[in-house]
Amino acid sequence: MQYYFFFWLALMLCINPIVASEDRYKMESIAEGLDHPWGIAVVSENEMLVTEGVGRLRRIVNGELDPLPIAGIPSVFLVPTDLTQGGLCDVALHPQFNENRYLYLSFGEADSENPSLNAMTVIRGQLEGDKLTNVEQIFKAQPPRKTTAHYGARILFLRDGTMLVTSGDGFNYRDQAQTLDNHVGKIIRLNDDGTVPDDNPFLGVDDALPEIWSFGHRNPTGLTLSEDGKTIFEHEHGPKGGDELNIVTAGKNYGWPLITYGIDYSGALISPFTEGEGLEQPVKYWVPSIAPSALTLYNGDMFPNWKGNLFVTAMVPGDVRRLTMFEDRVVDEEILFEELGAIRNVTTAPDGSLLLVTNGPEGKIIRVSRD
């Protein structure tokens, strides 16, 4: 098997030699002045939606940013001193969006009974013109917490029509990532209306919440599918070092905080172990941390050499990592787009170009197309 792998790699390099990426693309800004943009959803070749952390959902049509936000968005929980956490996070379209107009939003929400607490919440609503209507809550992470960090909040629809939602460990609640009676450090699987699928791995298990899909996560902010839809790739922030790329499988334990390749921000040891029985290993990890923020698998035709590669956006120091995969292994990593600073999100447009979302109070949407 090892001989076959190296033979395959040598053959690929001969047939399709690596070309310096900077010689092959151009970048153009298609929207500017966004206040901490986070999520992006491509509606069509001419339209996309982008969230702003401050609580606005914006529409971009034919390369023009609509000056008026979409109406009907609920109030979000904000920390004025740190808009990189909480606020309005992801946006995802229902697989049959063109027929039912359903879209989904995740955000930090203040607890109605105790305003000093908050929770990551997911709603769905129908986009009718410039307004979100028939809004309903379909998920709220439990228990609510005092901290204002590590929400996770990524949404991904699977090929069977169910959806995954990531829920972070709240920074100060990491031990709860190992117990199944809460949503701390978990990936959740729901039907499109928020009900629990009847084949979830912990359905009927004593003291386990039935919506849990996997556990032992820290702050998972990246989710994407393989081209055939059978493999779920996920990445999450480690502490000081130990950011991870994982392949997520139902019912598995991904180890946090029992195992980690990082240490605490104080320099203290979190765990002396990097592996353990019954605990899944990452496909790749980064030391030092790159602060991964989003993840997509490129399946467009504009860049043939990128086909089937994973793209990971990094907040520190600020770049995109192109990961070449072979049999669910990372065999190469290329650093791209370092000149843009911290990058919050990445997705593929219908024409095969890449769309990048830069972070901060003057965020931009950048289109990367073939030069």
Beta strands, then each sheet from edge to edge (+ up, - down):
strand 1: 25-34
strand 2: 37-42
strand 3: 47-52
strand 4: 56-61
strand 5: 64-65
strand 6: 88-93
strand 7: 102-110
strand 8: 118-128
strand 9: 131-140
strand 10: 152-157
strand 11: 163-167
strand 12: 186-190
strand 13: 212-215
strand 14: 219-225
strand 15: 232-237
strand 16: 243-248
strand 17: 284-286
strand 18: 292-297
strand 19: 310-314
strand 20: 319-326
strand 21: 329-336
strand 22: 343-348
strand 23: 354-358
strand 24: 363-370
sheet 1: 1+ 24- 23+ 22-
sheet 2: 2+ 3- 4+ 5-
sheet 3: 6+ 7- 8+ 9-
sheet 4: 10+ 11- 12+ 13-
sheet 5: 14+ 15- 16+ 17-
sheet 6: 18+ 19- 20+ 21-
end
